[in-house]
Structure formats: structure tokens, C-alpha cells
């Protein structure tokens, strides 16, 4: 089970933040189904060439201030 939980609504905001930070990521690459956090984390790890801890930190940071545009 993933260490985080992301709703579909929150994912739309987080996805925008990720795309701003990593401008090579596309909507197709960042497709997410609620409840599939582990799959999402693995996919992002491959796309940004970072380890699991970094991806988790980045996602948690994005979720803490969901209304803030910064990541």
C-alpha cells in the first residue's frame, strides 16, 4: 500500500505542479486512477529518473499546500 492517498480532484492540481516542474511530462504519461498510488509513484520515478523517497517527498509537498502553485 502506498504511503500517500491522492483523490482524483487533488491529482489534477498535483499533476499541474509536476508538469510545471518537469515540463517534458504529458497528460498521457501522468494518467492516474484513484487507489493506484503505488503504480503512479513507480511511473513518476521512471519519468523523472529519481528514487522513491524523492517522488514521495515531492507528492506530499504538493498535497500539503494544494492551493499553492509551487512545488
mmCIF file as Biopython writes it, N, C-alpha, C and O atoms, coordinates in Angstrom:
data_model
#
loop_
_atom_site.group_PDB
_atom_site.id
_atom_site.type_symbol
_atom_site.label_atom_id
_atom_site.label_alt_id
_atom_site.label_comp_id
_atom_site.label_asym_id
_atom_site.label_entity_id
_atom_site.label_seq_id
_atom_site.pdbx_PDB_ins_code
_atom_site.Cartn_x
_atom_site.Cartn_y
_atom_site.Cartn_z
_atom_site.occupancy
_atom_site.B_iso_or_equiv
_atom_site.auth_seq_id
_atom_site.auth_asym_id
_atom_site.pdbx_PDB_model_num
ATOM 1   N N  . UNK A ? 1  ? 0.830  -1.187 0.000   1.0 0.0 1  A 1 
ATOM 2   C CA . UNK A ? 1  ? 0.000  0.000  0.000   1.0 0.0 1  A 1 
ATOM 3   C C  . UNK A ? 1  ? 0.870  1.245  0.000   1.0 0.0 1  A 1 
ATOM 4   O O  . UNK A ? 1  ? 1.919  1.273  0.643   1.0 0.0 1  A 1 
ATOM 5   N N  . UNK A ? 2  ? 0.451  2.247  -0.699  1.0 0.0 2  A 1 
ATOM 6   C CA . UNK A ? 2  ? 1.214  3.486  -0.827  1.0 0.0 2  A 1 
ATOM 7   C C  . UNK A ? 2  ? 1.210  4.264  0.484   1.0 0.0 2  A 1 
ATOM 8   O O  . UNK A ? 2  ? 0.299  4.132  1.302   1.0 0.0 2  A 1 
ATOM 9   N N  . UNK A ? 3  ? 2.229  5.062  0.660   1.0 0.0 3  A 1 
ATOM 10  C CA . UNK A ? 3  ? 2.356  5.876  1.860   1.0 0.0 3  A 1 
ATOM 11  C C  . UNK A ? 3  ? 1.512  7.141  1.796   1.0 0.0 3  A 1 
ATOM 12  O O  . UNK A ? 3  ? 1.426  7.883  2.775   1.0 0.0 3  A 1 
ATOM 13  N N  . UNK A ? 4  ? 0.896  7.387  0.660   1.0 0.0 4  A 1 
ATOM 14  C CA . UNK A ? 4  ? 0.050  8.564  0.488   1.0 0.0 4  A 1 
ATOM 15  C C  . UNK A ? 4  ? -1.269 8.155  -0.138  1.0 0.0 4  A 1 
ATOM 16  O O  . UNK A ? 4  ? -1.406 7.061  -0.685  1.0 0.0 4  A 1 
ATOM 17  N N  . UNK A ? 5  ? -2.226 9.048  -0.048  1.0 0.0 5  A 1 
ATOM 18  C CA . UNK A ? 5  ? -3.526 8.830  -0.675  1.0 0.0 5  A 1 
ATOM 19  C C  . UNK A ? 5  ? -3.876 10.098 -1.451  1.0 0.0 5  A 1 
ATOM 20  O O  . UNK A ? 5  ? -3.854 11.198 -0.900  1.0 0.0 5  A 1 
ATOM 21  N N  . UNK A ? 6  ? -4.197 9.935  -2.730  1.0 0.0 6  A 1 
ATOM 22  C CA . UNK A ? 6  ? -4.482 11.078 -3.592  1.0 0.0 6  A 1 
ATOM 23  C C  . UNK A ? 6  ? -5.859 10.896 -4.216  1.0 0.0 6  A 1 
ATOM 24  O O  . UNK A ? 6  ? -6.135 9.879  -4.852  1.0 0.0 6  A 1 
ATOM 25  N N  . UNK A ? 7  ? -6.713 11.887 -4.028  1.0 0.0 7  A 1 
ATOM 26  C CA . UNK A ? 7  ? -8.026 11.840 -4.675  1.0 0.0 7  A 1 
ATOM 27  C C  . UNK A ? 7  ? -7.871 12.301 -6.125  1.0 0.0 7  A 1 
ATOM 28  O O  . UNK A ? 7  ? -6.876 12.931 -6.485  1.0 0.0 7  A 1 
ATOM 29  N N  . UNK A ? 8  ? -8.844 11.986 -6.928  1.0 0.0 8  A 1 
ATOM 30  C CA . UNK A ? 8  ? -8.798 12.392 -8.338  1.0 0.0 8  A 1 
ATOM 31  C C  . UNK A ? 8  ? -8.774 13.915 -8.452  1.0 0.0 8  A 1 
ATOM 32  O O  . UNK A ? 8  ? -8.061 14.469 -9.288  1.0 0.0 8  A 1 
ATOM 33  N N  . UNK A ? 9  ? -9.558 14.589 -7.605  1.0 0.0 9  A 1 
ATOM 34  C CA . UNK A ? 9  ? -9.607 16.053 -7.618  1.0 0.0 9  A 1 
ATOM 35  C C  . UNK A ? 9  ? -8.235 16.652 -7.268  1.0 0.0 9  A 1 
ATOM 36  O O  . UNK A ? 9  ? -7.754 17.562 -7.943  1.0 0.0 9  A 1 
ATOM 37  N N  . UNK A ? 10 ? -7.619 16.125 -6.204  1.0 0.0 10 A 1 
ATOM 38  C CA . UNK A ? 10 ? -6.290 16.614 -5.809  1.0 0.0 10 A 1 
ATOM 39  C C  . UNK A ? 10 ? -5.246 16.300 -6.877  1.0 0.0 10 A 1 
ATOM 40  O O  . UNK A ? 10 ? -4.328 17.088 -7.103  1.0 0.0 10 A 1 
ATOM 41  N N  . UNK A ? 11 ? -5.387 15.150 -7.532  1.0 0.0 11 A 1 
ATOM 42  C CA . UNK A ? 11 ? -4.414 14.765 -8.547  1.0 0.0 11 A 1 
ATOM 43  C C  . UNK A ? 11 ? -4.357 15.780 -9.684  1.0 0.0 11 A 1 
ATOM 44  O O  . UNK A ? 11 ? -3.279 16.062 -10.208 1.0 0.0 11 A 1 
ATOM 45  N N  . UNK A ? 12 ? -5.488 16.324 -10.064 1.0 0.0 12 A 1 
ATOM 46  C CA . UNK A ? 12 ? -5.495 17.317 -11.143 1.0 0.0 12 A 1 
ATOM 47  C C  . UNK A ? 12 ? -4.603 18.505 -10.775 1.0 0.0 12 A 1 
ATOM 48  O O  . UNK A ? 12 ? -3.873 19.004 -11.631 1.0 0.0 12 A 1 
ATOM 49  N N  . UNK A ? 13 ? -4.642 18.956 -9.553  1.0 0.0 13 A 1 
ATOM 50  C CA . UNK A ? 13 ? -3.800 20.072 -9.095  1.0 0.0 13 A 1 
ATOM 51  C C  . UNK A ? 13 ? -2.332 19.650 -9.011  1.0 0.0 13 A 1 
ATOM 52  O O  . UNK A ? 13 ? -1.443 20.382 -9.445  1.0 0.0 13 A 1 
ATOM 53  N N  . UNK A ? 14 ? -2.089 18.466 -8.450  1.0 0.0 14 A 1 
ATOM 54  C CA . UNK A ? 14 ? -0.716 17.971 -8.306  1.0 0.0 14 A 1 
ATOM 55  C C  . UNK A ? 14 ? -0.086 17.753 -9.674  1.0 0.0 14 A 1 
ATOM 56  O O  . UNK A ? 14 ? 1.092  18.050 -9.875  1.0 0.0 14 A 1 
ATOM 57  N N  . UNK A ? 15 ? -0.869 17.237 -10.611 1.0 0.0 15 A 1 
ATOM 58  C CA . UNK A ? 15 ? -0.367 16.986 -11.968 1.0 0.0 15 A 1 
ATOM 59  C C  . UNK A ? 15 ? 0.125  18.282 -12.610 1.0 0.0 15 A 1 
ATOM 60  O O  . UNK A ? 15 ? 1.174  18.303 -13.254 1.0 0.0 15 A 1 
ATOM 61  N N  . UNK A ? 16 ? -0.626 19.349 -12.434 1.0 0.0 16 A 1 
ATOM 62  C CA . UNK A ? 16 ? -0.214 20.652 -12.986 1.0 0.0 16 A 1 
ATOM 63  C C  . UNK A ? 16 ? 1.113  21.090 -12.377 1.0 0.0 16 A 1 
ATOM 64  O O  . UNK A ? 16 ? 1.995  21.583 -13.081 1.0 0.0 16 A 1 
ATOM 65  N N  . UNK A ? 17 ? 1.249  20.908 -11.071 1.0 0.0 17 A 1 
ATOM 66  C CA . UNK A ? 17 ? 2.501  21.272 -10.401 1.0 0.0 17 A 1 
ATOM 67  C C  . UNK A ? 17 ? 3.670  20.455 -10.945 1.0 0.0 17 A 1 
ATOM 68  O O  . UNK A ? 17 ? 4.746  20.997 -11.196 1.0 0.0 17 A 1 
ATOM 69  N N  . UNK A ? 18 ? 3.458  19.151 -11.126 1.0 0.0 18 A 1 
ATOM 70  C CA . UNK A ? 18 ? 4.514  18.294 -11.674 1.0 0.0 18 A 1 
ATOM 71  C C  . UNK A ? 18 ? 4.899  18.718 -13.088 1.0 0.0 18 A 1 
ATOM 72  O O  . UNK A ? 18 ? 6.077  18.725 -13.445 1.0 0.0 18 A 1 
ATOM 73  N N  . UNK A ? 19 ? 3.903  19.069 -13.882 1.0 0.0 19 A 1 
ATOM 74  C CA . UNK A ? 19 ? 4.173  19.469 -15.264 1.0 0.0 19 A 1 
ATOM 75  C C  . UNK A ? 19 ? 4.908  20.806 -15.312 1.0 0.0 19 A 1 
ATOM 76  O O  . UNK A ? 19 ? 5.674  21.049 -16.245 1.0 0.0 19 A 1 
ATOM 77  N N  . UNK A ? 20 ? 4.694  21.659 -14.347 1.0 0.0 20 A 1 
ATOM 78  C CA . UNK A ? 20 ? 5.447  22.910 -14.284 1.0 0.0 20 A 1 
ATOM 79  C C  . UNK A ? 20 ? 6.903  22.649 -13.917 1.0 0.0 20 A 1 
ATOM 80  O O  . UNK A ? 20 ? 7.815  23.270 -14.463 1.0 0.0 20 A 1 
ATOM 81  N N  . UNK A ? 21 ? 7.107  21.723 -12.986 1.0 0.0 21 A 1 
ATOM 82  C CA . UNK A ? 21 ? 8.471  21.404 -12.552 1.0 0.0 21 A 1 
ATOM 83  C C  . UNK A ? 21 ? 9.209  20.580 -13.611 1.0 0.0 21 A 1 
ATOM 84  O O  . UNK A ? 21 ? 10.388 20.812 -13.875 1.0 0.0 21 A 1 
ATOM 85  N N  . UNK A ? 22 ? 8.518  19.634 -14.203 1.0 0.0 22 A 1 
ATOM 86  C CA . UNK A ? 22 ? 9.099  18.756 -15.226 1.0 0.0 22 A 1 
ATOM 87  C C  . UNK A ? 22 ? 8.302  18.972 -16.508 1.0 0.0 22 A 1 
ATOM 88  O O  . UNK A ? 22 ? 7.347  18.248 -16.786 1.0 0.0 22 A 1 
ATOM 89  N N  . UNK A ? 23 ? 8.701  19.968 -17.278 1.0 0.0 23 A 1 
ATOM 90  C CA . UNK A ? 23 ? 7.891  20.383 -18.434 1.0 0.0 23 A 1 
ATOM 91  C C  . UNK A ? 23 ? 7.854  19.364 -19.569 1.0 0.0 23 A 1 
ATOM 92  O O  . UNK A ? 23 ? 7.133  19.572 -20.545 1.0 0.0 23 A 1 
ATOM 93  N N  . UNK A ? 24 ? 8.600  18.279 -19.472 1.0 0.0 24 A 1 
ATOM 94  C CA . UNK A ? 24 ? 8.549  17.245 -20.507 1.0 0.0 24 A 1 
ATOM 95  C C  . UNK A ? 24 ? 7.433  16.224 -20.257 1.0 0.0 24 A 1 
ATOM 96  O O  . UNK A ? 24 ? 7.160  15.395 -21.124 1.0 0.0 24 A 1 
ATOM 97  N N  . UNK A ? 25 ? 6.789  16.270 -19.096 1.0 0.0 25 A 1 
ATOM 98  C CA . UNK A ? 25 ? 5.739  15.306 -18.775 1.0 0.0 25 A 1 
ATOM 99  C C  . UNK A ? 25 ? 4.421  15.682 -19.453 1.0 0.0 25 A 1 
ATOM 100 O O  . UNK A ? 25 ? 4.023  16.847 -19.466 1.0 0.0 25 A 1 
ATOM 101 N N  . UNK A ? 26 ? 3.760  14.684 -20.010 1.0 0.0 26 A 1 
ATOM 102 C CA . UNK A ? 26 ? 2.491  14.918 -20.709 1.0 0.0 26 A 1 
ATOM 103 C C  . UNK A ? 26 ? 1.318  14.405 -19.875 1.0 0.0 26 A 1 
ATOM 104 O O  . UNK A ? 26 ? 1.501  13.641 -18.928 1.0 0.0 26 A 1 
ATOM 105 N N  . UNK A ? 27 ? 0.119  14.837 -20.241 1.0 0.0 27 A 1 
ATOM 106 C CA . UNK A ? 27 ? -1.092 14.350 -19.572 1.0 0.0 27 A 1 
ATOM 107 C C  . UNK A ? 27 ? -1.209 12.831 -19.698 1.0 0.0 27 A 1 
ATOM 108 O O  . UNK A ? 27 ? -1.629 12.160 -18.756 1.0 0.0 27 A 1 
ATOM 109 N N  . UNK A ? 28 ? -0.843 12.296 -20.844 1.0 0.0 28 A 1 
ATOM 110 C CA . UNK A ? 28 ? -0.933 10.849 -21.064 1.0 0.0 28 A 1 
ATOM 111 C C  . UNK A ? 28 ? 0.004  10.094 -20.118 1.0 0.0 28 A 1 
ATOM 112 O O  . UNK A ? 28 ? -0.359 9.048  -19.580 1.0 0.0 28 A 1 
ATOM 113 N N  . UNK A ? 29 ? 1.199  10.626 -19.920 1.0 0.0 29 A 1 
ATOM 114 C CA . UNK A ? 29 ? 2.159  9.973  -19.030 1.0 0.0 29 A 1 
ATOM 115 C C  . UNK A ? 29 ? 1.696  10.018 -17.579 1.0 0.0 29 A 1 
ATOM 116 O O  . UNK A ? 29 ? 2.037  9.138  -16.789 1.0 0.0 29 A 1 
ATOM 117 N N  . UNK A ? 30 ? 0.932  11.027 -17.232 1.0 0.0 30 A 1 
ATOM 118 C CA . UNK A ? 30 ? 0.533  11.236 -15.845 1.0 0.0 30 A 1 
ATOM 119 C C  . UNK A ? 30 ? -0.916 10.835 -15.579 1.0 0.0 30 A 1 
ATOM 120 O O  . UNK A ? 30 ? -1.562 11.389 -14.690 1.0 0.0 30 A 1 
ATOM 121 N N  . UNK A ? 31 ? -1.417 9.885  -16.339 1.0 0.0 31 A 1 
ATOM 122 C CA . UNK A ? 31 ? -2.773 9.399  -16.077 1.0 0.0 31 A 1 
ATOM 123 C C  . UNK A ? 31 ? -2.768 8.646  -14.750 1.0 0.0 31 A 1 
ATOM 124 O O  . UNK A ? 31 ? -1.835 7.904  -14.443 1.0 0.0 31 A 1 
ATOM 125 N N  . UNK A ? 32 ? -3.831 8.851  -13.967 1.0 0.0 32 A 1 
ATOM 126 C CA . UNK A ? 32 ? -3.898 8.276  -12.635 1.0 0.0 32 A 1 
ATOM 127 C C  . UNK A ? 32 ? -5.308 7.804  -12.339 1.0 0.0 32 A 1 
ATOM 128 O O  . UNK A ? 32 ? -6.283 8.486  -12.655 1.0 0.0 32 A 1 
ATOM 129 N N  . UNK A ? 33 ? -5.407 6.643  -11.737 1.0 0.0 33 A 1 
ATOM 130 C CA . UNK A ? 33 ? -6.672 6.101  -11.271 1.0 0.0 33 A 1 
ATOM 131 C C  . UNK A ? 33 ? -6.623 6.073  -9.751  1.0 0.0 33 A 1 
ATOM 132 O O  . UNK A ? 33 ? -5.680 5.544  -9.165  1.0 0.0 33 A 1 
ATOM 133 N N  . UNK A ? 34 ? -7.635 6.641  -9.119  1.0 0.0 34 A 1 
ATOM 134 C CA . UNK A ? 34 ? -7.675 6.708  -7.663  1.0 0.0 34 A 1 
ATOM 135 C C  . UNK A ? 34 ? -7.478 5.318  -7.061  1.0 0.0 34 A 1 
ATOM 136 O O  . UNK A ? 34 ? -8.102 4.350  -7.496  1.0 0.0 34 A 1 
ATOM 137 N N  . UNK A ? 35 ? -6.611 5.230  -6.062  1.0 0.0 35 A 1 
ATOM 138 C CA . UNK A ? 35 ? -6.304 3.960  -5.421  1.0 0.0 35 A 1 
ATOM 139 C C  . UNK A ? 35 ? -5.074 3.275  -6.000  1.0 0.0 35 A 1 
ATOM 140 O O  . UNK A ? 35 ? -4.644 2.244  -5.482  1.0 0.0 35 A 1 
ATOM 141 N N  . UNK A ? 36 ? -4.507 3.822  -7.053  1.0 0.0 36 A 1 
ATOM 142 C CA . UNK A ? 36 ? -3.335 3.238  -7.712  1.0 0.0 36 A 1 
ATOM 143 C C  . UNK A ? 36 ? -2.079 4.070  -7.442  1.0 0.0 36 A 1 
ATOM 144 O O  . UNK A ? 36 ? -1.278 4.305  -8.347  1.0 0.0 36 A 1 
ATOM 145 N N  . UNK A ? 37 ? -1.913 4.514  -6.191  1.0 0.0 37 A 1 
ATOM 146 C CA . UNK A ? 37 ? -0.798 5.384  -5.843  1.0 0.0 37 A 1 
ATOM 147 C C  . UNK A ? 37 ? 0.567  4.725  -6.089  1.0 0.0 37 A 1 
ATOM 148 O O  . UNK A ? 37 ? 1.493  5.378  -6.570  1.0 0.0 37 A 1 
ATOM 149 N N  . UNK A ? 38 ? 0.691  3.432  -5.759  1.0 0.0 38 A 1 
ATOM 150 C CA . UNK A ? 38 ? 1.972  2.742  -5.964  1.0 0.0 38 A 1 
ATOM 151 C C  . UNK A ? 38 ? 2.379  2.737  -7.429  1.0 0.0 38 A 1 
ATOM 152 O O  . UNK A ? 38 ? 3.545  2.953  -7.761  1.0 0.0 38 A 1 
ATOM 153 N N  . UNK A ? 39 ? 1.410  2.487  -8.302  1.0 0.0 39 A 1 
ATOM 154 C CA . UNK A ? 39 ? 1.675  2.495  -9.735  1.0 0.0 39 A 1 
ATOM 155 C C  . UNK A ? 39 ? 2.093  3.887  -10.191 1.0 0.0 39 A 1 
ATOM 156 O O  . UNK A ? 39 ? 3.022  4.036  -10.984 1.0 0.0 39 A 1 
ATOM 157 N N  . UNK A ? 40 ? 1.405  4.896  -9.687  1.0 0.0 40 A 1 
ATOM 158 C CA . UNK A ? 40 ? 1.718  6.281  -10.034 1.0 0.0 40 A 1 
ATOM 159 C C  . UNK A ? 40 ? 3.136  6.643  -9.594  1.0 0.0 40 A 1 
ATOM 160 O O  . UNK A ? 40 ? 3.893  7.240  -10.359 1.0 0.0 40 A 1 
ATOM 161 N N  . UNK A ? 41 ? 3.490  6.284  -8.369  1.0 0.0 41 A 1 
ATOM 162 C CA . UNK A ? 41 ? 4.825  6.594  -7.850  1.0 0.0 41 A 1 
ATOM 163 C C  . UNK A ? 41 ? 5.893  5.936  -8.713  1.0 0.0 41 A 1 
ATOM 164 O O  . UNK A ? 41 ? 6.882  6.576  -9.069  1.0 0.0 41 A 1 
ATOM 165 N N  . UNK A ? 42 ? 5.704  4.674  -9.049  1.0 0.0 42 A 1 
ATOM 166 C CA . UNK A ? 42 ? 6.671  3.956  -9.896  1.0 0.0 42 A 1 
ATOM 167 C C  . UNK A ? 42 ? 6.813  4.614  -11.262 1.0 0.0 42 A 1 
ATOM 168 O O  . UNK A ? 42 ? 7.917  4.749  -11.788 1.0 0.0 42 A 1 
ATOM 169 N N  . UNK A ? 43 ? 5.676  5.022  -11.830 1.0 0.0 43 A 1 
ATOM 170 C CA . UNK A ? 43 ? 5.696  5.655  -13.145 1.0 0.0 43 A 1 
ATOM 171 C C  . UNK A ? 43 ? 6.454  6.982  -13.090 1.0 0.0 43 A 1 
ATOM 172 O O  . UNK A ? 43 ? 7.267  7.272  -13.968 1.0 0.0 43 A 1 
ATOM 173 N N  . UNK A ? 44 ? 6.187  7.786  -12.060 1.0 0.0 44 A 1 
ATOM 174 C CA . UNK A ? 44 ? 6.874  9.077  -11.931 1.0 0.0 44 A 1 
ATOM 175 C C  . UNK A ? 44 ? 8.361  8.868  -11.698 1.0 0.0 44 A 1 
ATOM 176 O O  . UNK A ? 44 ? 9.177  9.627  -12.221 1.0 0.0 44 A 1 
ATOM 177 N N  . UNK A ? 45 ? 8.730  7.847  -10.918 1.0 0.0 45 A 1 
ATOM 178 C CA . UNK A ? 45 ? 10.147 7.540  -10.683 1.0 0.0 45 A 1 
ATOM 179 C C  . UNK A ? 45 ? 10.875 7.337  -12.012 1.0 0.0 45 A 1 
ATOM 180 O O  . UNK A ? 45 ? 11.967 7.867  -12.214 1.0 0.0 45 A 1 
ATOM 181 N N  . UNK A ? 46 ? 10.268 6.576  -12.906 1.0 0.0 46 A 1 
ATOM 182 C CA . UNK A ? 46 ? 10.874 6.317  -14.212 1.0 0.0 46 A 1 
ATOM 183 C C  . UNK A ? 46 ? 10.945 7.583  -15.063 1.0 0.0 46 A 1 
ATOM 184 O O  . UNK A ? 46 ? 11.943 7.831  -15.739 1.0 0.0 46 A 1 
ATOM 185 N N  . UNK A ? 47 ? 9.877  8.379  -15.023 1.0 0.0 47 A 1 
ATOM 186 C CA . UNK A ? 47 ? 9.795  9.558  -15.886 1.0 0.0 47 A 1 
ATOM 187 C C  . UNK A ? 47 ? 10.771 10.660 -15.488 1.0 0.0 47 A 1 
ATOM 188 O O  . UNK A ? 47 ? 11.308 11.355 -16.350 1.0 0.0 47 A 1 
ATOM 189 N N  . UNK A ? 48 ? 11.001 10.824 -14.192 1.0 0.0 48 A 1 
ATOM 190 C CA . UNK A ? 48 ? 11.882 11.911 -13.739 1.0 0.0 48 A 1 
ATOM 191 C C  . UNK A ? 48 ? 13.245 11.410 -13.281 1.0 0.0 48 A 1 
ATOM 192 O O  . UNK A ? 48 ? 14.094 12.201 -12.871 1.0 0.0 48 A 1 
ATOM 193 N N  . UNK A ? 49 ? 13.459 10.098 -13.350 1.0 0.0 49 A 1 
ATOM 194 C CA . UNK A ? 49 ? 14.752 9.493  -13.015 1.0 0.0 49 A 1 
ATOM 195 C C  . UNK A ? 49 ? 15.188 9.836  -11.587 1.0 0.0 49 A 1 
ATOM 196 O O  . UNK A ? 49 ? 16.324 10.245 -11.345 1.0 0.0 49 A 1 
ATOM 197 N N  . UNK A ? 50 ? 14.256 9.656  -10.653 1.0 0.0 50 A 1 
ATOM 198 C CA . UNK A ? 50 ? 14.537 9.901  -9.238  1.0 0.0 50 A 1 
ATOM 199 C C  . UNK A ? 50 ? 14.097 8.691  -8.433  1.0 0.0 50 A 1 
ATOM 200 O O  . UNK A ? 50 ? 13.347 7.849  -8.927  1.0 0.0 50 A 1 
ATOM 201 N N  . UNK A ? 51 ? 14.567 8.602  -7.177  1.0 0.0 51 A 1 
ATOM 202 C CA . UNK A ? 51 ? 14.208 7.456  -6.348  1.0 0.0 51 A 1 
ATOM 203 C C  . UNK A ? 51 ? 12.836 7.647  -5.692  1.0 0.0 51 A 1 
ATOM 204 O O  . UNK A ? 51 ? 12.246 8.726  -5.742  1.0 0.0 51 A 1 
ATOM 205 N N  . UNK A ? 52 ? 12.358 6.577  -5.084  1.0 0.0 52 A 1 
ATOM 206 C CA . UNK A ? 52 ? 11.017 6.565  -4.493  1.0 0.0 52 A 1 
ATOM 207 C C  . UNK A ? 52 ? 10.856 7.639  -3.411  1.0 0.0 52 A 1 
ATOM 208 O O  . UNK A ? 52 ? 9.834  8.322  -3.352  1.0 0.0 52 A 1 
ATOM 209 N N  . UNK A ? 53 ? 11.877 7.780  -2.557  1.0 0.0 53 A 1 
ATOM 210 C CA . UNK A ? 53 ? 11.788 8.768  -1.480  1.0 0.0 53 A 1 
ATOM 211 C C  . UNK A ? 53 ? 11.618 10.180 -2.027  1.0 0.0 53 A 1 
ATOM 212 O O  . UNK A ? 53 ? 10.844 10.966 -1.480  1.0 0.0 53 A 1 
ATOM 213 N N  . UNK A ? 54 ? 12.323 10.506 -3.082  1.0 0.0 54 A 1 
ATOM 214 C CA . UNK A ? 54 ? 12.207 11.843 -3.671  1.0 0.0 54 A 1 
ATOM 215 C C  . UNK A ? 54 ? 10.806 12.058 -4.246  1.0 0.0 54 A 1 
ATOM 216 O O  . UNK A ? 54 ? 10.207 13.114 -4.044  1.0 0.0 54 A 1 
ATOM 217 N N  . UNK A ? 55 ? 10.293 11.074 -4.952  1.0 0.0 55 A 1 
ATOM 218 C CA . UNK A ? 55 ? 8.963  11.197 -5.560  1.0 0.0 55 A 1 
ATOM 219 C C  . UNK A ? 55 ? 7.901  11.331 -4.466  1.0 0.0 55 A 1 
ATOM 220 O O  . UNK A ? 55 ? 7.003  12.165 -4.577  1.0 0.0 55 A 1 
ATOM 221 N N  . UNK A ? 56 ? 7.997  10.520 -3.417  1.0 0.0 56 A 1 
ATOM 222 C CA . UNK A ? 56 ? 7.051  10.619 -2.310  1.0 0.0 56 A 1 
ATOM 223 C C  . UNK A ? 56 ? 7.117  11.992 -1.647  1.0 0.0 56 A 1 
ATOM 224 O O  . UNK A ? 56 ? 6.086  12.599 -1.359  1.0 0.0 56 A 1 
ATOM 225 N N  . UNK A ? 57 ? 8.333  12.478 -1.408  1.0 0.0 57 A 1 
ATOM 226 C CA . UNK A ? 57 ? 8.512  13.798 -0.813  1.0 0.0 57 A 1 
ATOM 227 C C  . UNK A ? 57 ? 7.859  14.867 -1.686  1.0 0.0 57 A 1 
ATOM 228 O O  . UNK A ? 57 ? 7.161  15.746 -1.180  1.0 0.0 57 A 1 
ATOM 229 N N  . UNK A ? 58 ? 8.084  14.792 -2.978  1.0 0.0 58 A 1 
ATOM 230 C CA . UNK A ? 58 ? 7.532  15.774 -3.909  1.0 0.0 58 A 1 
ATOM 231 C C  . UNK A ? 58 ? 6.009  15.730 -3.924  1.0 0.0 58 A 1 
ATOM 232 O O  . UNK A ? 58 ? 5.363  16.778 -3.906  1.0 0.0 58 A 1 
ATOM 233 N N  . UNK A ? 59 ? 5.433  14.544 -3.957  1.0 0.0 59 A 1 
ATOM 234 C CA . UNK A ? 59 ? 3.975  14.417 -3.966  1.0 0.0 59 A 1 
ATOM 235 C C  . UNK A ? 59 ? 3.365  14.907 -2.655  1.0 0.0 59 A 1 
ATOM 236 O O  . UNK A ? 59 ? 2.342  15.591 -2.658  1.0 0.0 59 A 1 
ATOM 237 N N  . UNK A ? 60 ? 3.998  14.552 -1.534  1.0 0.0 60 A 1 
ATOM 238 C CA . UNK A ? 60 ? 3.485  15.006 -0.239  1.0 0.0 60 A 1 
ATOM 239 C C  . UNK A ? 60 ? 3.563  16.523 -0.131  1.0 0.0 60 A 1 
ATOM 240 O O  . UNK A ? 60 ? 2.648  17.168 0.381   1.0 0.0 60 A 1 
ATOM 241 N N  . UNK A ? 61 ? 4.648  17.078 -0.610  1.0 0.0 61 A 1 
ATOM 242 C CA . UNK A ? 61 ? 4.816  18.536 -0.589  1.0 0.0 61 A 1 
ATOM 243 C C  . UNK A ? 61 ? 3.733  19.204 -1.431  1.0 0.0 61 A 1 
ATOM 244 O O  . UNK A ? 61 ? 3.192  20.238 -1.039  1.0 0.0 61 A 1 
ATOM 245 N N  . UNK A ? 62 ? 3.422  18.632 -2.560  1.0 0.0 62 A 1 
ATOM 246 C CA . UNK A ? 62 ? 2.384  19.189 -3.431  1.0 0.0 62 A 1 
ATOM 247 C C  . UNK A ? 62 ? 1.015  19.104 -2.765  1.0 0.0 62 A 1 
ATOM 248 O O  . UNK A ? 62 ? 0.192  20.004 -2.929  1.0 0.0 62 A 1 
ATOM 249 N N  . UNK A ? 63 ? 0.764  18.042 -2.022  1.0 0.0 63 A 1 
ATOM 250 C CA . UNK A ? 63 ? -0.535 17.854 -1.378  1.0 0.0 63 A 1 
ATOM 251 C C  . UNK A ? 63 ? -0.728 18.738 -0.149  1.0 0.0 63 A 1 
ATOM 252 O O  . UNK A ? 63 ? -1.856 19.118 0.165   1.0 0.0 63 A 1 
ATOM 253 N N  . UNK A ? 64 ? 0.353  19.067 0.546   1.0 0.0 64 A 1 
ATOM 254 C CA . UNK A ? 64 ? 0.252  19.886 1.760   1.0 0.0 64 A 1 
ATOM 255 C C  . UNK A ? 64 ? -0.335 21.250 1.441   1.0 0.0 64 A 1 
ATOM 256 O O  . UNK A ? 64 ? -1.251 21.712 2.121   1.0 0.0 64 A 1 
ATOM 257 N N  . UNK A ? 65 ? 0.181  21.884 0.424   1.0 0.0 65 A 1 
ATOM 258 C CA . UNK A ? 65 ? -0.314 23.194 0.001   1.0 0.0 65 A 1 
ATOM 259 C C  . UNK A ? 65 ? -0.961 23.060 -1.362  1.0 0.0 65 A 1 
ATOM 260 O O  . UNK A ? 65 ? -0.448 23.572 -2.357  1.0 0.0 65 A 1 
ATOM 261 N N  . UNK A ? 66 ? -2.079 22.376 -1.404  1.0 0.0 66 A 1 
ATOM 262 C CA . UNK A ? 66 ? -2.726 22.050 -2.668  1.0 0.0 66 A 1 
ATOM 263 C C  . UNK A ? 66 ? -3.137 23.304 -3.437  1.0 0.0 66 A 1 
ATOM 264 O O  . UNK A ? 66 ? -3.155 23.287 -4.668  1.0 0.0 66 A 1 
ATOM 265 N N  . UNK A ? 67 ? -3.470 24.396 -2.734  1.0 0.0 67 A 1 
ATOM 266 C CA . UNK A ? 67 ? -3.900 25.616 -3.414  1.0 0.0 67 A 1 
ATOM 267 C C  . UNK A ? 67 ? -2.741 26.482 -3.868  1.0 0.0 67 A 1 
ATOM 268 O O  . UNK A ? 67 ? -2.932 27.429 -4.630  1.0 0.0 67 A 1 
ATOM 269 N N  . UNK A ? 68 ? -1.553 26.167 -3.411  1.0 0.0 68 A 1 
ATOM 270 C CA . UNK A ? 68 ? -0.360 26.902 -3.810  1.0 0.0 68 A 1 
ATOM 271 C C  . UNK A ? 68 ? 0.151  26.317 -5.134  1.0 0.0 68 A 1 
ATOM 272 O O  . UNK A ? 68 ? 0.144  25.099 -5.308  1.0 0.0 68 A 1 
ATOM 273 N N  . UNK A ? 69 ? 0.582  27.151 -6.048  1.0 0.0 69 A 1 
ATOM 274 C CA . UNK A ? 69 ? 1.071  26.664 -7.336  1.0 0.0 69 A 1 
ATOM 275 C C  . UNK A ? 69 ? 2.503  26.167 -7.293  1.0 0.0 69 A 1 
ATOM 276 O O  . UNK A ? 69 ? 2.986  25.581 -8.262  1.0 0.0 69 A 1 
ATOM 277 N N  . UNK A ? 70 ? 3.174  26.390 -6.202  1.0 0.0 70 A 1 
ATOM 278 C CA . UNK A ? 70 ? 4.570  25.961 -6.104  1.0 0.0 70 A 1 
ATOM 279 C C  . UNK A ? 70 ? 4.697  24.513 -5.704  1.0 0.0 70 A 1 
ATOM 280 O O  . UNK A ? 70 ? 3.822  23.957 -5.040  1.0 0.0 70 A 1 
ATOM 281 N N  . UNK A ? 71 ? 5.800  23.903 -6.116  1.0 0.0 71 A 1 
ATOM 282 C CA . UNK A ? 71 ? 6.053  22.512 -5.769  1.0 0.0 71 A 1 
ATOM 283 C C  . UNK A ? 71 ? 7.314  22.403 -4.967  1.0 0.0 71 A 1 
ATOM 284 O O  . UNK A ? 71 ? 7.703  21.303 -4.574  1.0 0.0 71 A 1 
#
